[in-house]
Amino acid sequence: MAYAQPPPRYTPYPTASPGVNPQATFSNEGSWQPHLTNAVELSIACRGLTDADVFSKSDPMVVMYIQGLGTKEWREYGRTEMIRNTLNPDFVKKFVIDYFFEERQNLRFDVFDIDSKSASLDKHDFLGRIFCTLGEIVGSPSSKYEAPLRINSRMKGRIIISAEELDSCKDVVYMRWNGKKLDKKDLFGKSDPFMVFCRCNEDNSFTVCHKTEVIKNTLNPTWKQMEIPVRTLCNGDLERTIKIEVYDWDRDGGHDLIGIFTTSLSRLNRGPSIENTYECINPKKQAKKKKYKHSGLLNLLEFRIQKQPTFLEYIRCGTELSFIVAIDFTASNGNPLQPGSLHYINPTQPNQYAIAIQSVGDIVQDYDTDKMFPAYGFGARLPPHGQVSHLFPINFNNQNPYCNGIGGVMEAYQNCIRNVQLYGPTNFSPIIRQVSELASRVTDASEYFVLLMITDGVISDMGATKEAIVHAAKLPMSIIIVGVGNDDFEAMEELDGDTVRLSYRGVQAERDIVQFVPFRDYIAGNRNQVLSQARLAKDVLQEIPDQFVDYMKKRNLVPLERPPEYAGR
């Protein structure tokens, strides 16, 4: 079965000189053409993994790494979700990566058994690794690459990586289902049903692309409304087959199949009707019982396809990013007059704080029209009386904490470090609450706040910080934390929430709004400061567009000036 290929899209490259793209080529007509790329989606599954747990099976997660062109350094690209109690996981989380035919794109996949909530990978059991290239994956039969996982020289289990070129469709499906008279699977109860949606691949195999929540102890479940990108379900082809499996959840991971049926978005788009009531068929029961009819009915209750505005569409229609800086002035940074201090003002070379401010600010300032940025400090004794403050403007102007451009922030920072006494403790919650107060005043899509926090160590008010972030997750804001120096930043990883969503006293954050990176990863063995700054900016900012769109979507906020395609929605 063949599917339409999406059009190639432009991907910017670092330019050798203004206006010149080193990857561009001349067309036959002699004009200068930009390089074209295609986005590829990678789906991950594993089979026969090592059983690393004593009383249950492993809880696997896969981490993908990429290797920069011309370097041997591996950088983490992303992580799948963790799936409990299975040695044969099919992960829902996909990795989207740009494909370049002319480059050798080296990839690495590490598999771990997750043993705790820690985001630090050395806290979990290593289950194996493979090295490959994106070309190997794409060039495999049906673009499905399979290889044995290696632990040192031993091989245990296999990883299966499927690639598909992504369509440019931005539509999102919203739908809701219920079940009627499903089969009873539990000995001392009914069933704990959940649905699994699988996309048909070009070789007629299927890839898991969505799972619903589990509804406990019922044969007549009603699931919450689902929100799934169209390209995840069918890659823009509304006629492509979608397989839906219904399972009874079991704690040990050996979920029992209740039944299967198939459909398509084209059919579902006709809405709730007898045509979208499906018999759930269990193949084994059907083969054994002559009078077998079905294992229950699945009914489509709601369905709509809606265009989802992109980050750039919001920006184009007037949304501004408001950039705020917060700097750690605690004593653990060292005496600013000594070269060993993280705040040392070197006339010939910027310190780590200055590099972080400049790197991130240079990108974000392009999305703020007035280029006026509030900048705060915390953990210092202030002149003239030496009172300790956990939130003060670094320009010492309480009525107007704004600095003129990133240059103004840098100037205020250098003046501030010469006039305050580093003290402590390291309290994050005051500045987060301050920005939350500003963000709470915005009720439309006009403004989104990005808080950059730069710190050297352990947070003193961890509980209050968690509480503040959980509250901030409901507001139009994101938090970037850059850790400078060589301290243990495990607590920062917990705030990041990539592996386990941050919670406080049982209340889970509505969104993941924190991105943490340790600055040392960008300077170790790298003499090219320009490349280091570019990498730092890319990694700390890469989650902002998704966090931004996630907030707007959850609040049903459309771009300020609706383009024609949104008319009437």
C-alpha positions as CSV (number, residue, x, y, z in Angstrom):
1,M,0.0,0.0,0.0
2,A,1.5,3.3,-1.0
3,Y,0.9,6.6,0.7
4,A,1.4,10.2,-0.6
5,Q,4.8,11.6,0.5
6,P,4.8,15.0,2.3
7,P,6.6,17.9,0.6
8,P,10.1,18.6,1.8
9,R,10.6,21.4,4.2
10,Y,13.3,24.0,4.8
11,T,15.7,23.6,7.7
12,P,18.0,26.5,8.6
13,Y,21.8,25.9,8.8
14,P,24.5,28.0,10.6
15,T,25.7,30.4,7.9
16,A,29.3,30.8,7.0
17,S,28.8,34.5,6.3
18,P,25.7,36.7,6.4
19,G,23.1,35.5,3.8
20,V,25.1,32.5,2.7
21,N,24.0,28.9,3.5
22,P,26.9,26.5,3.3
23,Q,24.5,23.6,2.6
24,A,22.8,25.4,-0.3
25,T,23.3,24.5,-3.9
26,F,22.9,26.1,-7.3
27,S,19.9,25.1,-9.4
28,N,20.1,24.4,-13.1
29,E,19.1,28.0,-13.7
30,G,22.1,29.2,-11.5
31,S,20.0,30.5,-8.7
32,W,21.0,29.9,-5.1
33,Q,18.7,27.2,-3.6
34,P,18.2,26.4,0.1
35,H,18.8,22.9,1.3
36,L,15.7,20.7,1.7
37,T,15.0,18.2,4.4
38,N,12.3,15.8,5.4
39,A,11.1,15.0,8.9
40,V,11.2,11.3,9.9
41,E,9.2,9.8,12.8
42,L,10.9,6.9,14.6
43,S,8.8,4.3,16.5
44,I,10.5,2.1,19.0
45,A,9.8,-1.4,20.2
46,C,11.8,-4.1,22.1
47,R,11.6,-7.9,22.3
48,G,13.1,-10.3,24.8
49,L,14.6,-7.8,27.2
50,T,16.6,-8.8,30.2
51,D,14.5,-9.3,33.3
52,A,16.2,-7.0,35.8
53,D,13.6,-7.0,38.6
54,V,13.3,-9.7,41.3
55,F,9.6,-9.8,41.9
56,S,8.3,-8.6,38.6
57,K,9.4,-8.0,35.0
58,S,11.5,-5.0,33.9
59,D,10.0,-1.5,33.5
60,P,11.8,-0.4,30.3
61,M,12.5,3.0,28.8
62,V,14.6,3.8,25.7
63,V,16.9,6.9,25.5
64,M,17.9,8.1,22.0
65,Y,21.2,9.9,21.4
66,I,22.6,11.7,18.4
67,Q,26.2,12.5,17.4
68,G,27.0,15.9,16.1
69,L,28.5,16.2,12.7
70,G,32.3,16.1,12.9
71,T,32.4,15.2,16.6
72,K,32.4,12.0,18.7
73,E,30.3,13.5,21.5
74,W,26.9,11.8,22.1
75,R,24.0,14.1,23.1
76,E,20.7,12.9,24.5
77,Y,17.8,13.5,22.0
78,G,14.9,12.2,23.9
79,R,13.3,9.5,26.1
80,T,10.3,7.2,25.6
81,E,7.8,6.7,28.3
82,M,8.4,3.9,30.8
83,I,6.2,0.8,30.5
84,R,5.7,-1.3,33.6
85,N,6.3,-5.1,33.9
86,T,7.1,-6.1,30.3
87,L,10.0,-7.5,28.4
88,N,8.4,-6.8,25.0
89,P,7.4,-3.1,25.1
90,D,5.8,-1.1,22.2
91,F,6.4,2.5,23.1
92,V,3.9,5.2,22.2
93,K,6.4,8.1,22.4
94,K,7.9,8.8,18.9
95,F,11.1,10.6,18.0
96,V,10.9,13.1,15.1
97,I,14.2,13.9,13.4
98,D,15.3,15.7,10.2
99,Y,16.7,13.3,7.6
100,F,19.7,14.4,5.4
101,F,20.6,12.0,2.7
102,E,24.1,13.5,2.3
103,E,25.1,13.2,6.0
104,R,26.0,10.2,8.1
105,Q,23.6,10.7,11.0
106,N,24.9,8.5,13.9
107,L,22.4,7.4,16.4
108,R,22.5,5.5,19.7
109,F,19.7,3.8,21.6
110,D,20.1,2.8,25.3
111,V,17.5,0.7,27.1
112,F,17.0,1.0,30.9
113,D,14.9,-0.7,33.5
114,I,13.5,2.2,35.5
115,D,13.8,1.6,39.3
116,S,12.9,5.0,40.8
117,K,11.6,8.5,40.0
118,S,15.2,9.8,39.5
119,A,15.9,11.3,36.0
120,S,19.6,10.4,36.4
121,L,20.2,7.3,34.2
122,D,22.9,5.9,36.4
123,K,20.2,5.3,39.0
124,H,18.6,2.7,36.8
125,D,19.6,-0.8,35.4
126,F,21.2,-0.8,31.9
127,L,19.5,-3.4,29.6
128,G,21.5,-2.9,26.4
129,R,22.6,-0.6,23.6
130,I,22.8,-0.3,19.8
131,F,24.6,2.0,17.5
132,C,23.2,2.7,14.0
133,T,22.7,5.5,11.5
134,L,19.5,7.1,10.4
135,G,20.3,6.0,6.9
136,E,20.4,2.3,8.1
137,I,17.0,2.7,9.6
138,V,15.4,4.4,6.6
139,G,17.3,2.1,4.1
140,S,16.1,-1.2,5.8
141,P,13.3,-3.2,4.2
142,S,10.0,-1.3,4.8
143,S,12.2,1.2,6.8
144,K,12.1,-1.2,9.8
145,Y,15.5,-1.8,11.4
146,E,16.0,-4.6,13.9
147,A,19.2,-5.3,15.9
148,P,20.4,-7.2,19.0
149,L,20.9,-5.1,22.1
150,R,24.4,-5.4,23.6
151,I,25.6,-5.3,27.2
152,N,29.4,-5.1,26.8
153,S,30.0,-8.2,24.5
154,R,26.8,-10.0,25.4
155,M,23.6,-9.8,23.4
156,K,20.3,-9.9,25.2
157,G,17.0,-8.9,23.5
158,R,16.4,-6.9,20.4
159,I,15.3,-3.4,19.4
160,I,13.0,-2.6,16.5
161,I,13.0,0.9,15.0
162,S,10.5,1.8,12.4
163,A,10.8,5.0,10.3
164,E,8.2,6.9,8.4
165,E,8.4,10.2,6.6
166,L,6.0,12.7,8.2
167,D,3.2,14.4,6.4
168,S,2.9,18.2,7.1
169,C,-0.7,17.8,8.4
170,K,-1.3,19.8,11.6
171,D,-4.8,18.7,12.3
172,V,-5.8,17.1,15.7
173,V,-8.4,14.5,16.3
174,Y,-10.7,14.8,19.3
175,M,-12.8,11.7,20.1
176,R,-14.5,9.8,22.9
177,W,-15.6,6.2,23.1
178,N,-17.5,3.8,25.3
179,G,-17.8,0.0,25.5
180,K,-20.8,-2.1,26.1
181,K,-20.9,-5.7,27.6
182,L,-17.2,-6.4,27.2
183,D,-15.9,-9.8,28.2
184,K,-15.3,-10.5,31.9
185,K,-11.6,-11.3,32.3
186,D,-10.9,-11.0,36.0
187,L,-11.5,-13.9,38.4
188,F,-12.7,-11.8,41.3
189,G,-14.0,-8.8,39.4
190,K,-15.1,-7.7,36.0
191,S,-12.5,-6.2,33.6
192,D,-10.2,-3.2,33.7
193,P,-10.4,-2.2,30.0
194,F,-8.2,0.2,28.0
195,M,-7.9,0.9,24.3
196,V,-4.8,0.8,22.1
197,F,-4.7,2.6,18.7
198,C,-2.3,1.2,16.1
199,R,-1.3,2.9,12.8
200,C,-1.0,0.8,9.7
201,N,2.5,0.9,8.2
202,E,3.4,0.7,4.5
203,D,4.3,-3.0,4.9
204,N,0.9,-3.6,6.5
205,S,2.4,-4.1,9.9
206,F,1.0,-1.9,12.8
207,T,2.7,0.5,15.2
208,V,1.2,1.5,18.5
209,C,0.4,5.2,18.5
210,H,-1.9,5.9,21.4
211,K,-3.2,4.3,24.6
212,T,-6.2,5.4,26.7
213,E,-6.5,5.4,30.5
214,V,-7.5,2.2,32.3
215,I,-11.1,2.1,33.6
216,K,-11.2,-0.2,36.6
217,N,-13.7,-3.0,37.3
218,T,-16.4,-2.5,34.6
219,L,-17.7,-4.1,31.4
220,N,-19.3,-0.8,30.3
221,P,-16.4,1.7,30.3
222,T,-16.6,5.3,29.1
223,W,-13.1,6.7,28.3
224,K,-12.1,10.4,28.6
225,Q,-11.9,12.5,25.5
226,M,-8.8,11.7,23.5
227,E,-6.6,14.2,21.6
228,I,-4.3,12.7,19.0
229,P,-2.5,14.4,16.1
230,V,-3.8,13.2,12.7
231,R,-0.4,12.4,11.5
232,T,0.2,10.2,14.5
233,L,-2.9,8.1,13.6
234,C,-2.6,8.0,9.9
235,N,0.1,10.4,8.7
236,G,-2.4,12.5,6.9
237,D,-4.0,9.7,4.9
238,L,-7.7,9.5,6.1
239,E,-8.2,6.2,4.4
240,R,-5.3,4.4,6.1
241,T,-6.4,1.5,8.3
242,I,-6.4,2.1,12.1
243,K,-6.5,-1.0,14.3
244,I,-8.0,-0.6,17.7
245,E,-7.3,-3.2,20.4
246,V,-9.1,-3.5,23.7
247,Y,-7.3,-5.1,26.7
248,D,-8.0,-6.0,30.3
249,W,-5.3,-4.4,32.3
250,D,-3.2,-6.7,34.6
251,R,-0.8,-5.5,37.2
252,D,1.9,-8.0,36.0
253,G,1.9,-6.5,32.5
254,G,0.4,-9.5,30.9
255,H,-2.7,-7.7,29.7
256,D,-5.5,-9.9,28.4
257,L,-6.9,-9.2,24.9
258,I,-10.6,-8.6,24.9
259,G,-10.9,-7.9,21.2
260,I,-9.9,-6.1,18.0
261,F,-11.5,-4.1,15.3
262,T,-10.4,-1.8,12.4
263,T,-11.6,1.5,11.1
264,S,-10.2,4.7,9.4
265,L,-10.4,8.4,10.1
266,S,-12.5,8.8,7.0
267,R,-15.1,6.5,8.5
268,L,-14.9,7.9,12.0
269,N,-15.3,11.4,10.5
270,R,-18.9,10.5,9.7
271,G,-19.6,10.8,13.5
272,P,-21.5,8.8,16.1
273,S,-23.9,6.4,14.3
274,I,-24.6,2.7,13.7
275,E,-21.7,2.8,11.2
276,N,-19.3,3.7,14.0
277,T,-20.5,1.0,16.4
278,Y,-18.0,-1.8,16.2
279,E,-18.0,-5.5,17.3
280,C,-14.9,-6.3,19.3
281,I,-13.6,-9.6,18.0
282,N,-11.2,-11.9,19.9
283,P,-9.6,-14.1,17.2
284,K,-8.8,-17.0,19.5
285,K,-12.4,-17.2,20.9
286,Q,-13.7,-16.8,17.3
287,A,-11.6,-19.8,16.2
288,K,-12.7,-22.0,19.0
289,K,-16.5,-21.2,19.3
290,K,-18.8,-21.8,16.4
291,K,-21.6,-19.6,17.9
292,Y,-19.2,-16.8,18.9
293,K,-20.5,-13.3,18.0
294,H,-18.2,-10.8,19.6
295,S,-16.6,-9.8,22.9
296,G,-18.6,-6.6,23.3
297,L,-19.4,-3.4,21.4
298,L,-17.4,-0.2,21.1
299,N,-19.3,3.0,20.3
300,L,-17.9,6.3,19.0
301,L,-19.5,9.0,21.2
302,E,-17.8,12.2,19.9
303,F,-15.5,12.9,17.0
304,R,-14.1,16.0,15.3
305,I,-10.9,17.0,13.4
306,Q,-9.6,20.4,14.2
307,K,-6.7,22.4,12.9
308,Q,-4.1,23.1,15.6
309,P,-2.3,26.5,15.3
310,T,1.5,26.2,15.4
311,F,4.0,28.1,17.5
312,L,4.9,30.3,14.6
313,E,1.3,31.1,13.8
314,Y,0.8,32.5,17.3
315,I,4.0,34.5,17.0
316,R,3.0,35.8,13.5
317,C,-0.3,36.9,14.9
318,G,1.2,39.0,17.7
319,T,2.0,36.8,20.7
320,E,5.1,38.0,22.5
321,L,7.6,36.1,24.6
322,S,8.5,38.0,27.7
323,F,12.0,37.0,28.9
324,I,12.9,37.3,32.6
325,V,16.3,36.5,34.1
326,A,17.0,35.3,37.7
327,I,20.6,35.0,38.9
328,D,22.0,33.1,41.9
329,F,24.1,35.4,44.1
330,T,24.7,32.9,47.0
331,A,28.1,32.4,48.6
332,S,28.6,28.9,47.2
333,N,29.5,30.6,43.9
334,G,32.8,31.8,45.5
335,N,34.4,35.2,46.0
336,P,33.8,37.2,42.8
337,L,37.3,38.8,43.2
338,Q,38.9,35.3,42.9
339,P,39.5,33.7,39.5
340,G,37.9,30.4,40.8
341,S,34.6,32.1,41.4
342,L,31.7,31.4,39.1
343,H,30.9,35.1,39.2
344,Y,34.5,36.2,38.5
345,I,34.5,39.2,36.2
346,N,37.3,38.4,33.7
347,P,38.0,41.3,31.4
348,T,39.0,38.9,28.5
349,Q,36.5,36.1,28.9
350,P,32.8,35.9,30.1
351,N,32.0,33.7,33.1
352,Q,29.4,30.9,32.9
353,Y,26.6,33.1,34.1
354,A,27.3,35.7,31.4
355,I,27.5,33.0,28.7
356,A,24.2,31.5,29.8
357,I,22.4,34.9,29.8
358,Q,23.9,35.9,26.4
359,S,23.2,32.5,24.7
360,V,19.5,32.2,25.7
361,G,18.8,36.0,25.6
362,D,20.1,36.4,22.0
363,I,17.5,34.0,20.8
364,V,14.5,35.0,22.9
365,Q,14.9,38.8,22.5
366,D,13.9,38.5,18.8
367,Y,10.4,37.6,20.0
368,D,10.0,40.6,22.3
369,T,9.2,43.9,20.5
370,D,10.3,46.4,23.2
371,K,13.5,44.5,24.2
372,M,13.1,45.5,27.8
373,F,13.9,42.6,30.2
374,P,13.4,42.4,33.9
375,A,16.4,40.9,35.7
376,Y,16.5,39.7,39.3
377,G,18.9,38.3,41.8
378,F,18.5,36.1,44.9
379,G,20.5,35.1,47.9
380,A,22.6,38.2,48.4
381,R,23.2,40.9,51.0
382,L,22.3,44.3,49.5
383,P,23.8,47.7,50.0
384,P,23.8,49.9,52.0
385,H,22.6,48.0,55.1
386,G,23.4,44.4,54.1
387,Q,19.9,43.0,54.4
388,V,19.5,39.5,52.8
389,S,17.1,39.4,49.8
390,H,15.8,36.4,47.8
391,L,14.3,38.6,45.1
392,F,15.8,42.0,44.1
393,P,16.3,43.8,40.7
394,I,19.9,43.6,39.7
395,N,19.7,47.2,38.6
396,F,18.6,48.1,42.2
397,N,15.6,49.9,40.9
398,N,12.5,48.4,42.6
399,Q,10.1,50.6,40.6
400,N,11.7,49.6,37.2
401,P,13.6,46.3,37.1
402,Y,13.8,46.4,33.3
403,C,17.1,46.4,31.5
404,N,17.5,47.6,27.9
405,G,18.2,44.6,25.8
406,I,20.5,41.7,26.7
407,G,23.3,44.2,26.7
408,G,21.5,46.1,29.4
409,V,21.1,42.9,31.4
410,M,24.8,42.1,31.1
411,E,25.8,45.6,32.2
412,A,23.4,45.5,35.2
413,Y,24.8,42.0,36.2
414,Q,28.4,43.1,36.1
415,N,27.6,46.2,38.2
416,C,25.5,44.2,40.6
417,I,28.2,41.6,41.3
418,R,30.6,44.4,42.3
419,N,28.1,45.8,44.9
420,V,26.4,42.9,46.6
421,Q,27.8,40.4,49.1
422,L,27.1,36.8,48.2
423,Y,25.2,35.1,50.9
424,G,22.3,32.6,50.8
425,P,20.3,30.4,51.0
426,T,19.3,29.3,47.5
427,N,15.6,29.9,47.4
428,F,13.8,29.5,44.0
429,S,10.2,30.0,45.0
430,P,10.1,33.8,45.4
431,I,11.1,34.5,41.8
432,I,8.8,31.7,40.4
433,R,5.9,33.2,42.3
434,Q,6.8,36.7,41.1
435,V,6.7,35.6,37.4
436,S,3.5,33.6,38.1
437,E,1.8,36.8,39.4
438,L,2.7,38.5,36.1
439,A,1.6,35.5,34.0
440,S,-1.7,35.2,35.9
441,R,-2.8,38.6,34.5
442,V,-2.7,37.3,30.9
443,T,-5.9,35.7,29.8
444,D,-5.5,35.6,26.0
445,A,-2.7,34.6,23.6
446,S,-1.0,38.0,23.8
447,E,1.9,37.1,26.0
448,Y,3.9,34.1,27.2
449,F,6.7,34.3,29.9
450,V,10.1,32.5,29.8
451,L,12.0,32.6,33.1
452,L,15.7,31.9,32.9
453,M,17.2,30.8,36.2
454,I,20.9,30.4,36.6
455,T,22.2,28.7,39.7
456,D,25.2,26.8,41.1
457,G,23.8,24.3,43.5
458,V,21.2,22.7,45.7
459,I,17.9,24.4,46.2
460,S,17.2,25.3,49.8
461,D,13.4,25.6,49.5
462,M,12.6,22.5,47.4
463,G,9.1,21.9,48.8
464,A,8.1,25.5,48.2
465,T,9.7,25.4,44.7
466,K,7.7,22.3,43.7
467,E,4.5,23.9,44.9
468,A,5.3,27.1,43.0
469,I,6.0,25.2,39.8
470,V,2.8,23.1,40.1
471,H,0.9,26.3,40.3
472,A,2.9,28.0,37.5
473,A,2.1,25.0,35.2
474,K,-1.4,26.4,34.9
475,L,-0.1,29.7,33.6
476,P,1.4,31.0,30.3
477,M,5.0,30.5,31.4
478,S,8.0,28.2,31.1
479,I,11.1,27.9,33.3
480,I,14.6,27.3,32.1
481,I,17.2,26.3,34.7
482,V,20.9,26.4,33.8
483,G,23.2,24.8,36.4
484,V,26.7,26.2,36.5
485,G,29.7,24.7,38.3
486,N,30.2,21.1,39.3
487,D,27.7,20.4,42.1
488,D,25.2,17.6,42.2
489,F,22.1,18.7,40.2
490,E,19.9,15.6,40.8
491,A,17.1,17.7,42.4
492,M,17.1,19.9,39.2
493,E,16.4,16.8,37.2
494,E,13.4,16.0,39.3
495,L,12.0,19.5,38.6
496,D,12.6,19.0,34.9
497,G,9.8,16.3,34.9
498,D,10.7,14.6,31.6
499,T,10.7,11.1,33.1
500,V,8.2,11.6,35.9
501,R,5.7,14.6,35.9
502,L,6.5,16.9,38.9
503,S,4.0,16.8,41.7
504,Y,3.6,18.4,45.2
505,R,1.5,16.7,48.0
506,G,-0.3,14.5,45.5
507,V,-1.1,17.3,43.0
508,Q,0.5,16.8,39.6
509,A,1.7,19.6,37.5
510,E,-0.7,20.2,34.6
511,R,2.1,20.6,32.1
512,D,5.9,20.0,32.0
513,I,7.2,23.6,32.0
514,V,10.8,23.2,33.3
515,Q,13.9,22.5,31.2
516,F,17.1,21.9,33.1
517,V,20.6,21.6,31.6
518,P,24.0,21.5,33.4
519,F,26.4,24.1,31.9
520,R,29.4,21.8,32.3
521,D,28.1,19.6,29.4
522,Y,28.7,22.5,27.0
523,I,32.2,23.5,28.0
524,A,34.0,20.2,28.7
525,G,36.6,19.6,26.1
526,N,35.1,22.2,23.7
527,R,37.3,25.1,22.9
528,N,34.9,26.7,20.4
529,Q,32.8,29.0,22.6
530,V,30.5,30.0,19.7
531,L,29.5,26.4,19.1
532,S,29.1,25.9,22.9
533,Q,26.8,28.9,23.2
534,A,24.7,27.8,20.2
535,R,24.3,24.3,21.6
536,L,23.3,25.6,25.0
537,A,20.7,27.9,23.5
538,K,19.3,25.1,21.3
539,D,19.0,22.6,24.1
540,V,17.5,24.9,26.7
541,L,15.0,26.4,24.3
542,Q,13.9,23.4,22.3
543,E,11.0,22.5,24.5
544,I,9.6,26.1,24.6
545,P,7.4,25.9,21.4
546,D,5.8,22.6,22.5
547,Q,5.2,23.9,26.0
548,F,3.8,27.1,24.6
549,V,1.4,25.3,22.2
550,D,0.3,22.9,24.9
551,Y,-0.7,25.8,27.1
552,M,-2.7,27.6,24.3
553,K,-4.4,24.3,23.4
554,K,-5.4,23.5,27.0
555,R,-6.9,27.0,27.3
556,N,-8.5,26.9,23.9
557,L,-6.7,30.1,23.0
558,V,-6.4,30.9,19.3
559,P,-3.9,33.3,17.7
560,L,-4.8,37.0,18.2
561,E,-5.5,37.7,14.6
562,R,-7.1,34.7,13.1
563,P,-5.8,33.8,9.7
564,P,-8.4,32.8,7.0
565,E,-8.1,29.1,7.8
566,Y,-9.4,29.6,11.3
567,A,-12.5,31.5,10.3
568,G,-15.7,30.0,11.7
569,R,-13.9,27.6,14.0
